[in-house]
Structure formats: C-alpha cells, structure tokens
Amino acid sequence: MENSSGKIFISHASKDKKFVDRLVSDLAAHGVPVWYDKLDVRLGDSIPGKINSGISEAKYFLTVISPPP
C-alpha cells in the first residue's frame, strides 16, 4: 500500500549505491514510496530534469552521508 503523504527523495553518492539499494528495498517493503534514480531515471531521460522533478514532487528529502575515506 503506497503512502499518500508523498515520496521520499533519496540523495546519495554512487559509492553508497549498495547501501541505498537495501534502504530502498526495506522502505518499499514497508509501503514507503521513494524517488530513487535507479528506479526513476530511464535511458534517454534528462537526468537534471528527472532529478528536479523528483525533488519538486517529493514531500521529504533524505541524504545518505558516507564516512570520509
């Protein structure tokens, strides 16, 4: 069941992709809708355009911050 309160836009570094994949999967399993580049940007899409749309349509913004190297 999709949450009607709006999507969570997930921002992350590419090195955190494995962690974010799991996070998105866990959120989806609990019915939490997310905007995630891997799911929402398709081949041929304008990446900046899709990101701007995702941000403007999201109700929440989640930033995954990885530890420094």
MMTF fields as JSON, N, C-alpha, C and O atoms, coordinates in Angstrom:
{
  "mmtfVersion": "1.0.0",
  "mmtfProducer": "UNKNOWN",
  "numBonds": 275,
  "numAtoms": 276,
  "numGroups": 69,
  "numChains": 1,
  "numModels": 1,
  "chainsPerModel": [1],
  "groupsPerChain": [69],
  "chainIdList": ["A"],
  "bondAtomList": [4, 2, 8, 6, 12, 10, 16, 14, 20, 18, 24, 22, 28, 26, 32, 30, 36, 34, 40, 38, 44, 42, 48, 46, 52, 50, 56, 54, 60, 58, 64, 62, 68, 66, 72, 70, 76, 74, 80, 78, 84, 82, 88, 86, 92, 90, 96, 94, 100, 98, 104, 102, 108, 106, 112, 110, 116, 114, 120, 118, 124, 122, 128, 126, 132, 130, 136, 134, 140, 138, 144, 142, 148, 146, 152, 150, 156, 154, 160, 158, 164, 162, 168, 166, 172, 170, 176, 174, 180, 178, 184, 182, 188, 186, 192, 190, 196, 194, 200, 198, 204, 202, 208, 206, 212, 210, 216, 214, 220, 218, 224, 222, 228, 226, 232, 230, 236, 234, 240, 238, 244, 242, 248, 246, 252, 250, 256, 254, 260, 258, 264, 262, 268, 266, 272, 270],
  "bondOrderList": [1, 1, 1, 1, 1, 1, 1, 1, 1, 1, 1, 1, 1, 1, 1, 1, 1, 1, 1, 1, 1, 1, 1, 1, 1, 1, 1, 1, 1, 1, 1, 1, 1, 1, 1, 1, 1, 1, 1, 1, 1, 1, 1, 1, 1, 1, 1, 1, 1, 1, 1, 1, 1, 1, 1, 1, 1, 1, 1, 1, 1, 1, 1, 1, 1, 1, 1, 1],
  "groupList": [{"groupName": "MET", "atomNameList": ["N", "CA", "C", "O"], "elementList": ["N", "C", "C", "O"], "formalChargeList": [0, 0, 0, 0], "bondAtomList": [1, 0, 2, 1, 3, 2], "bondOrderList": [1, 1, 2], "singleLetterCode": "M", "chemCompType": "L-PEPTIDE LINKING"}, {"groupName": "GLU", "atomNameList": ["N", "CA", "C", "O"], "elementList": ["N", "C", "C", "O"], "formalChargeList": [0, 0, 0, 0], "bondAtomList": [1, 0, 2, 1, 3, 2], "bondOrderList": [1, 1, 2], "singleLetterCode": "E", "chemCompType": "L-PEPTIDE LINKING"}, {"groupName": "ASN", "atomNameList": ["N", "CA", "C", "O"], "elementList": ["N", "C", "C", "O"], "formalChargeList": [0, 0, 0, 0], "bondAtomList": [1, 0, 2, 1, 3, 2], "bondOrderList": [1, 1, 2], "singleLetterCode": "N", "chemCompType": "L-PEPTIDE LINKING"}, {"groupName": "SER", "atomNameList": ["N", "CA", "C", "O"], "elementList": ["N", "C", "C", "O"], "formalChargeList": [0, 0, 0, 0], "bondAtomList": [1, 0, 2, 1, 3, 2], "bondOrderList": [1, 1, 2], "singleLetterCode": "S", "chemCompType": "L-PEPTIDE LINKING"}, {"groupName": "GLY", "atomNameList": ["N", "CA", "C", "O"], "elementList": ["N", "C", "C", "O"], "formalChargeList": [0, 0, 0, 0], "bondAtomList": [1, 0, 2, 1, 3, 2], "bondOrderList": [1, 1, 2], "singleLetterCode": "G", "chemCompType": "PEPTIDE LINKING"}, {"groupName": "LYS", "atomNameList": ["N", "CA", "C", "O"], "elementList": ["N", "C", "C", "O"], "formalChargeList": [0, 0, 0, 0], "bondAtomList": [1, 0, 2, 1, 3, 2], "bondOrderList": [1, 1, 2], "singleLetterCode": "K", "chemCompType": "L-PEPTIDE LINKING"}, {"groupName": "ILE", "atomNameList": ["N", "CA", "C", "O"], "elementList": ["N", "C", "C", "O"], "formalChargeList": [0, 0, 0, 0], "bondAtomList": [1, 0, 2, 1, 3, 2], "bondOrderList": [1, 1, 2], "singleLetterCode": "I", "chemCompType": "L-PEPTIDE LINKING"}, {"groupName": "PHE", "atomNameList": ["N", "CA", "C", "O"], "elementList": ["N", "C", "C", "O"], "formalChargeList": [0, 0, 0, 0], "bondAtomList": [1, 0, 2, 1, 3, 2], "bondOrderList": [1, 1, 2], "singleLetterCode": "F", "chemCompType": "L-PEPTIDE LINKING"}, {"groupName": "HIS", "atomNameList": ["N", "CA", "C", "O"], "elementList": ["N", "C", "C", "O"], "formalChargeList": [0, 0, 0, 0], "bondAtomList": [1, 0, 2, 1, 3, 2], "bondOrderList": [1, 1, 2], "singleLetterCode": "H", "chemCompType": "L-PEPTIDE LINKING"}, {"groupName": "ALA", "atomNameList": ["N", "CA", "C", "O"], "elementList": ["N", "C", "C", "O"], "formalChargeList": [0, 0, 0, 0], "bondAtomList": [1, 0, 2, 1, 3, 2], "bondOrderList": [1, 1, 2], "singleLetterCode": "A", "chemCompType": "L-PEPTIDE LINKING"}, {"groupName": "ASP", "atomNameList": ["N", "CA", "C", "O"], "elementList": ["N", "C", "C", "O"], "formalChargeList": [0, 0, 0, 0], "bondAtomList": [1, 0, 2, 1, 3, 2], "bondOrderList": [1, 1, 2], "singleLetterCode": "D", "chemCompType": "L-PEPTIDE LINKING"}, {"groupName": "VAL", "atomNameList": ["N", "CA", "C", "O"], "elementList": ["N", "C", "C", "O"], "formalChargeList": [0, 0, 0, 0], "bondAtomList": [1, 0, 2, 1, 3, 2], "bondOrderList": [1, 1, 2], "singleLetterCode": "V", "chemCompType": "L-PEPTIDE LINKING"}, {"groupName": "ARG", "atomNameList": ["N", "CA", "C", "O"], "elementList": ["N", "C", "C", "O"], "formalChargeList": [0, 0, 0, 0], "bondAtomList": [1, 0, 2, 1, 3, 2], "bondOrderList": [1, 1, 2], "singleLetterCode": "R", "chemCompType": "L-PEPTIDE LINKING"}, {"groupName": "LEU", "atomNameList": ["N", "CA", "C", "O"], "elementList": ["N", "C", "C", "O"], "formalChargeList": [0, 0, 0, 0], "bondAtomList": [1, 0, 2, 1, 3, 2], "bondOrderList": [1, 1, 2], "singleLetterCode": "L", "chemCompType": "L-PEPTIDE LINKING"}, {"groupName": "PRO", "atomNameList": ["N", "CA", "C", "O"], "elementList": ["N", "C", "C", "O"], "formalChargeList": [0, 0, 0, 0], "bondAtomList": [1, 0, 2, 1, 3, 2], "bondOrderList": [1, 1, 2], "singleLetterCode": "P", "chemCompType": "L-PEPTIDE LINKING"}, {"groupName": "TRP", "atomNameList": ["N", "CA", "C", "O"], "elementList": ["N", "C", "C", "O"], "formalChargeList": [0, 0, 0, 0], "bondAtomList": [1, 0, 2, 1, 3, 2], "bondOrderList": [1, 1, 2], "singleLetterCode": "W", "chemCompType": "L-PEPTIDE LINKING"}, {"groupName": "TYR", "atomNameList": ["N", "CA", "C", "O"], "elementList": ["N", "C", "C", "O"], "formalChargeList": [0, 0, 0, 0], "bondAtomList": [1, 0, 2, 1, 3, 2], "bondOrderList": [1, 1, 2], "singleLetterCode": "Y", "chemCompType": "L-PEPTIDE LINKING"}, {"groupName": "THR", "atomNameList": ["N", "CA", "C", "O"], "elementList": ["N", "C", "C", "O"], "formalChargeList": [0, 0, 0, 0], "bondAtomList": [1, 0, 2, 1, 3, 2], "bondOrderList": [1, 1, 2], "singleLetterCode": "T", "chemCompType": "L-PEPTIDE LINKING"}],
  "groupTypeList": [0, 1, 2, 3, 3, 4, 5, 6, 7, 6, 3, 8, 9, 3, 5, 10, 5, 5, 7, 11, 10, 12, 13, 11, 3, 10, 13, 9, 9, 8, 4, 11, 14, 11, 15, 16, 10, 5, 13, 10, 11, 12, 13, 4, 10, 3, 6, 14, 4, 5, 6, 2, 3, 4, 6, 3, 1, 9, 5, 16, 7, 13, 17, 11, 6, 3, 14, 14, 14],
  "groupIdList": [1, 2, 3, 4, 5, 6, 7, 8, 9, 10, 11, 12, 13, 14, 15, 16, 17, 18, 19, 20, 21, 22, 23, 24, 25, 26, 27, 28, 29, 30, 31, 32, 33, 34, 35, 36, 37, 38, 39, 40, 41, 42, 43, 44, 45, 46, 47, 48, 49, 50, 51, 52, 53, 54, 55, 56, 57, 58, 59, 60, 61, 62, 63, 64, 65, 66, 67, 68, 69],
  "secStructList": [7, 7, 7, 6, 6, 7, 7, 3, 3, 3, 3, 7, 7, 4, 4, 4, 2, 2, 2, 2, 2, 2, 2, 2, 2, 2, 2, 2, 2, 6, 6, 7, 7, 3, 3, 7, 2, 2, 2, 2, 7, 7, 6, 6, 1, 7, 2, 2, 2, 2, 2, 2, 2, 2, 2, 2, 2, 7, 1, 3, 3, 3, 3, 7, 7, 7, 7, 7, 7],
  "xCoordList": [0.847, 0.0, 0.877, 1.734, 0.677, 1.517, 1.06, -0.133, 2.045, 1.799, 1.319, 1.968, 0.201, -0.352, 0.286, -0.089, 1.243, 1.826, 2.966, 3.529, 3.327, 4.36, 5.609, 5.867, 6.376, 7.599, 8.749, 8.752, 9.718, 10.981, 12.003, 12.24, 12.608, 13.673, 14.962, 15.309, 15.678, 16.907, 18.107, 18.254, 18.967, 20.193, 21.366, 21.424, 22.309, 23.426, 24.601, 24.446, 25.758, 26.934, 26.893, 26.332, 27.484, 27.448, 28.136, 27.775, 29.12, 29.797, 28.881, 29.19, 27.761, 26.803, 25.648, 24.679, 25.736, 24.636, 24.177, 22.975, 25.11, 24.725, 23.874, 22.856, 24.299, 23.534, 22.164, 21.153, 22.134, 20.87, 19.929, 18.716, 20.463, 19.615, 18.866, 17.661, 19.578, 18.965, 17.954, 16.867, 18.319, 17.416, 16.116, 15.03, 16.225, 15.037, 14.184, 12.958, 14.832, 14.1, 13.357, 12.193, 14.025, 13.393, 12.23, 11.179, 12.421, 11.334, 10.143, 8.997, 10.411, 9.333, 8.575, 7.355, 9.301, 8.663, 7.689, 6.778, 7.893, 7.004, 6.024, 5.374, 5.926, 4.956, 5.342, 4.486, 6.617, 7.068, 7.52, 8.458, 6.872, 7.25, 8.515, 8.675, 9.399, 10.647, 10.879, 10.372, 11.64, 12.191, 13.644, 14.399, 14.038, 15.397, 15.859, 15.185, 17.008, 17.469, 17.464, 17.081, 17.882, 17.956, 16.579, 16.487, 15.524, 14.165, 13.437, 12.556, 13.795, 13.011, 13.647, 12.981, 14.905, 15.548, 15.762, 16.39, 15.238, 15.325, 16.314, 16.621, 16.795, 17.698, 17.068, 15.927, 17.8, 17.304, 16.651, 16.419, 16.349, 15.772, 16.811, 18.012, 16.35, 17.225, 17.461, 16.534, 18.69, 18.972, 18.675, 17.977, 19.19, 18.853, 17.341, 16.81, 16.659, 15.209, 14.48, 13.575, 14.874, 14.229, 14.522, 13.643, 15.755, 16.106, 15.296, 14.746, 15.221, 14.436, 12.97, 12.35, 12.411, 11.022, 10.865, 9.922, 11.808, 11.747, 11.782, 11.034, 12.659, 12.755, 11.474, 10.946, 10.973, 9.79, 8.53, 7.618, 8.477, 7.293, 7.386, 6.386, 8.578, 8.758, 8.303, 8.355, 7.869, 7.494, 8.671, 8.785, 9.536, 10.678, 11.958, 11.933, 13.068, 14.377, 15.304, 15.508, 15.866, 16.764, 18.146, 18.282, 19.159, 20.535, 21.311, 21.373, 21.908, 22.778, 24.195, 24.732, 24.782, 26.121, 27.067, 26.901, 28.054, 29.005, 30.175, 30.458, 30.842, 32.006, 33.133, 33.235, 33.98, 35.103, 36.046, 36.105, 36.779, 37.677, 38.809, 39.645],
  "yCoordList": [-1.19, 0.0, 1.234, 1.384, 2.123, 3.304, 4.378, 4.637, 4.999, 6.077, 7.298, 7.708, 7.891, 9.032, 10.349, 11.39, 10.343, 11.591, 12.085, 13.142, 11.378, 11.833, 10.989, 10.265, 11.102, 10.309, 10.923, 12.108, 10.072, 10.493, 10.52, 9.5, 11.675, 11.787, 11.37, 11.913, 10.409, 9.913, 10.406, 10.108, 11.17, 11.68, 10.912, 10.688, 10.505, 9.688, 9.753, 10.149, 9.366, 9.228, 7.85, 6.909, 7.735, 6.444, 5.342, 4.172, 5.698, 4.658, 4.06, 3.01, 4.72, 4.223, 3.46, 3.13, 3.172, 2.552, 1.236, 0.99, 0.395, -0.89, -0.677, -1.343, 0.248, 0.559, 1.125, 0.74, 2.038, 2.685, 1.685, 1.759, 0.754, -0.302, -1.034, -1.268, -1.384, -2.097, -1.206, -1.659, 0.057, 1.002, 1.151, 1.103, 1.329, 1.479, 0.217, 0.292, -0.927, -2.195, -2.315, -2.715, -1.971, -2.033, -1.047, -1.384, 0.163, 1.154, 0.68, 0.788, 0.155, -0.335, -1.487, -1.588, -2.345, -3.473, -3.002, -3.732, -1.774, -1.205, -0.193, 0.557, -0.18, 0.682, 2.143, 2.997, 2.447, 3.835, 4.161, 3.542, 5.12, 5.459, 6.311, 7.231, 6.005, 6.752, 7.166, 6.535, 8.219, 8.583, 8.176, 8.66, 7.285, 6.748, 6.709, 6.135, 7.319, 7.429, 6.101, 6.044, 5.046, 3.728, 3.258, 2.502, 3.703, 3.3, 4.343, 3.997, 5.6, 6.674, 7.382, 8.176, 7.114, 7.709, 6.596, 5.579, 6.803, 5.813, 6.267, 7.454, 5.339, 5.62, 6.658, 6.497, 7.716, 8.776, 9.928, 10.982, 9.754, 10.844, 11.931, 11.661, 13.136, 14.224, 14.009, 14.131, 13.694, 13.419, 14.639, 14.503, 15.843, 17.007, 17.262, 17.633, 17.059, 17.255, 16.28, 16.673, 14.998, 13.988, 14.255, 14.103, 14.651, 14.955, 16.157, 16.127, 17.207, 18.385, 18.035, 18.518, 17.198, 16.751, 15.953, 16.161, 15.028, 14.205, 15.03, 14.771, 16.026, 16.898, 17.703, 17.794, 18.285, 19.146, 18.363, 18.909, 17.081, 16.278, 15.548, 15.028, 15.509, 14.788, 15.633, 16.862, 14.949, 15.64, 15.66, 16.567, 14.658, 14.533, 14.381, 13.93, 14.762, 14.662, 13.947, 14.398, 12.828, 12.047, 12.056, 11.719, 12.436, 12.433, 11.361, 11.332, 10.471, 9.429, 10.003, 10.327, 10.122, 10.681, 9.569, 8.962, 9.319, 8.256, 8.839, 10.035, 7.981, 8.46, 8.843, 8.291, 9.778, 10.156, 8.96, 8.064, 8.964, 7.838, 7.73, 6.832],
  "zCoordList": [0.0, 0.0, 0.0, 0.871, -0.968, -1.075, -0.103, 0.053, 0.547, 1.493, 0.726, -0.237, 1.127, 0.41, 0.809, 0.27, 1.739, 2.209, 1.321, 1.607, 0.269, -0.651, -0.602, 0.36, -1.668, -1.776, -0.987, -0.657, -0.701, -0.105, -1.233, -1.88, -1.471, -2.46, -1.776, -0.727, -2.358, -1.745, -2.536, -3.722, -1.857, -2.45, -1.855, -0.646, -2.721, -2.24, -3.207, -4.362, -2.732, -3.592, -4.242, -3.68, -5.419, -6.12, -5.318, -5.446, -4.494, -3.695, -2.626, -2.062, -2.348, -1.356, -1.988, -1.303, -3.291, -4.032, -3.391, -3.292, -2.958, -2.361, -1.095, -0.908, -0.239, 0.97, 0.606, 1.193, -0.361, -0.744, -1.406, -1.205, -2.188, -2.754, -1.64, -1.738, -0.605, 0.528, 1.258, 1.618, 1.473, 2.125, 1.339, 1.917, 0.042, -0.813, -0.759, -0.681, -0.8, -0.715, 0.617, 0.649, 1.699, 3.022, 3.14, 3.685, 2.63, 2.673, 1.845, 2.283, 0.654, -0.213, 0.451, 0.327, 1.15, 1.838, 2.916, 3.306, 3.393, 4.403, 3.803, 4.53, 2.473, 1.806, 1.738, 1.506, 1.936, 1.902, 0.477, -0.026, -0.175, -1.547, -1.588, -0.787, -2.511, -2.631, -4.074, -5.002, -4.253, -5.557, -5.499, -4.656, -6.398, -6.402, -7.851, -8.706, -8.127, -9.505, -10.246, -11.415, -9.585, -10.23, -10.722, -11.69, -10.058, -10.424, -11.268, -12.056, -11.111, -11.701, -12.894, -13.558, -13.177, -14.356, -15.381, -15.089, -16.569, -17.64, -18.711, -18.821, -19.476, -20.576, -21.492, -21.924, -21.787, -22.654, -21.916, -22.509, -20.632, -19.832, -19.599, -19.585, -19.419, -18.978, -17.482, -16.682, -17.112, -15.701, -14.826, -13.821, -15.179, -14.342, -14.279, -13.232, -15.405, -15.427, -14.516, -13.781, -14.56, -13.704, -12.229, -11.381, -11.927, -10.537, -10.047, -8.946, -10.855, -10.458, -10.244, -9.297, -11.115, -10.954, -9.671, -8.907, -9.442, -8.244, -6.97, -6.027, -6.951, -5.772, -5.592, -4.483, -6.677, -6.547, -6.18, -5.558, -6.566, -6.262, -4.923, -4.426, -4.343, -3.082, -1.896, -1.921, -0.887, 0.347, 1.332, 2.156, 1.236, 2.143, 1.33, 0.185, 1.938, 1.29, 2.257, 3.384, 1.812, 2.648, 1.995, 0.819, 2.752, 2.245, 2.952, 4.181, 2.176, 2.733, 2.711, 1.652, 3.889, 4.006, 4.436, 5.494, 3.598, 3.904, 4.698, 4.624, 5.45, 6.197, 5.252, 4.157, 5.659, 4.796, 4.608, 5.45, 3.49, 3.213, 4.224, 4.121]
}
